[in-house]
Amino acid sequence: MTARNDEEGRLNDAMRRADDLLLRSLKQDQSKRRRKTMAIVLIVIAAAGAFAAVVWSARPRPGPPDAHTTFASDAPPASQPVAARDQSFSGKLLALPDDWRAALALGNELAAADPDVAVKTLGDNWSRIGAFEARQQLLKAFVFANHPRVLDVLDLGMNDPSPRVREWASNYLREYAFVDFSEDSSTYPQWRKQTQGKALAAVVADAARGWIERAKQSSGEGLKRQARFIGDAARGLETNPSAAQAARDAGALDLAAEWLKRHPDDADIVRAAQAIIAGVRPDEQYLRQTILPLLDSPHAEVRSAAARLLGRKGNAWAVDPLLAALRESTRDKNGNGWDFATALGEIGDPRAIPPMIETIAADNTYNTVYGVGYFGLSKLTGVRYDESHDGAWWRQWWQREQKRFPRAGAEASPLLR
């Protein structure tokens, strides 16, 4: 046994020595290759340096720059030349599948790219984009981005052979031109000629100013038509500050207040007045003096409009009046409760939670379980609405969770403590 062990030991030693010899040989070869490679690299660098020196010494001496001098910063990045970007987007446009999501995604990508590249690429390829749904989504992407060249893109839509694409383009243009070109398309070319090349902010400001002036002159059926149109166009005030300022300077707030006073029974006109006020975003003083008293209006539409205008984050001062209006609407069963609950949810003040639970518990009908629970409490508490969440459920919930809303706990009634 001992002899065998000695023999195995000698064999293992021999194998280890052989491994060591092989490893040293490999390392020596690798070291030789590295030294050879380094020498070659140094020779190449030296040669390149000598060549550069010759070229530099032979270059023409530059004179003073003139208007035609092109600096490196004026050129497109070498890694992504304009032509390559055009070709890349063109290929994507022409390869769009019959899927509106893909078209919208590509539209968002284009809207985030260089504006000149994006608009040129769309113009060059628009007629070759097969599906009209894809062209619709491309329009949407530029509108939702409020792109500085959005009017150029919408012009492609206005001249599209598909009526469905033209419909989308004219609808979107309401937010910029404050005119419905679908009713009289012959007026569009002249408007386009007058506005082409101008800054978007200037175009929408002029358009909003003219719109308010036209609305002031409207009466009878013309006023009702303006009111129906305004509901769609007012988004342009919210997304374009220059339009909102121009409308405010033109007397939009006074006009809206007059409409609320003179036409409280006309739902279209009341909603139009609300849309104008919301778009212009008046200050707290206007809301307190002009809108807050409307919560006591005898007209349901006016009360609803007032609630929606007051329901804005930061308007904590409106919580108590809105709660009072909510309780009154529940007693009268007049159907306004959902608007008041929505406004309280939008303001987001947790002080409204206990009184809203009391409102549900005092009524326990669909009007409050759903109307107050879904539109108001779900936003304030983060609890998803369920039809089983009646007053008793909310009271039990409050007993468990009120510690998470310390500001609201002090406002709870004895029933909820």
C-alpha positions, 0 to 999 in steps of 0.5 A: 500500500505504501509503495502504491501511495509513493508511486501515485505521489510521484505521478502527481508531482510530475503532472504538476511540474508539467502543468507549471512548465506549460503555463510558463511557456504560454505566459512567455508566448503571450508576453512576446506577442504583446511586446510585438503588438506594442511595437507595431502600434508605436510605429503606426502612431509615429507615422500618422503624426509625421503625416499630420505634421506635413499636411498641417504645414501645407494647409492654406492660412485662413483669412477673417471669417465672412458670411459664408464661413461654416463652423463645425457647430453649424453642421449636423452631428456626424453620428446622426446626419440629417439625411440619415435621420430623414431616411430612418423616419421615412422607412418607419413611416412607410413600414407602419403596420395596420395598428393605431398604437404603432402609428401613435408611438411613431408620431410621439417619436417624431414629435420629440425629434428635430422639428424641421426634420419631423415636418419635412419627413412627414411632408415627403411621405404623407401621401405614401402612408397607406392607412388613414388611421395611421395619419390620424394618429400622427396628427394626434401625436403632434397636437398632444405634444403642442408641437411648435410646428403643429399647424404645418402638420395639421395642414397635411391633414386638412389637405388629405384625400380622406374625409376622416383625416380631414375631420380630425384635422379640422377638429384639432384646429379648433384649439388653435384657430378657434374656428370650425373649418369643417362647416366651411372649408373654403375659409381655411386656405386664406387663414392658412396663408395669413398664419403660415410661418408665424410663431404658434403663440402669436397665431393662437393669441390672435385667434383667441382674441378674435373668437372672444370678440365674435362671441360678444356679438353673438345672440339668439341662435348664433349664441347657442351655436357659439356655445356648442362650439366653445366646449370643444375649442376651449382646450386651446386656452388650457394648452396655450398660455398666450391664447388664455392671456389674449382671451382674458385681455379681450374680456372673456371672464366678463363675457362668461359671467354675463352668460351665467347671469342671463342664460342660467337655464340654457345648459349649452351656454352655461357649460360654455361659460364654464369652459371659458372660465376654466380655460382662462384660469382666473385667480382666487379673487375672481373665484371667491367673488364671482363663482363661489356665490353661484353655489346658492343659485336656484339653477342646477346647471349653474350650481354644477358649473360653480362646483366644477370651477371651484374643484381645483387643487389648492382651493382648500378655502372652498371645502366648507361651502362645497360640503354645505352644498353637498349636504343640501343637494342630498336632502333635496335629491336634486342630483347635484351631489356628484359634482360637489363630491367630484370638486372635493375630490379634486381639491384633495383636502382630507378634512372633507373625508369625515363629513362625506362619510356622514353624508353617505351614512345619512342617505345610504342610497345609490345617489350617495353610495356611488355619487359620493363614494366613487367621485369623491371619497375614492380620490381622497382615500385611495379606496376603490369604489364598491357598491357594498361601501355604504355608510356603515362600511365607511364608518368601520373603515374610518375607525381603522384608517383615520390615523393615516389622515391626522388633519382630517381626524380632528374634523370627525363628528362624534359618530365617527370617532 
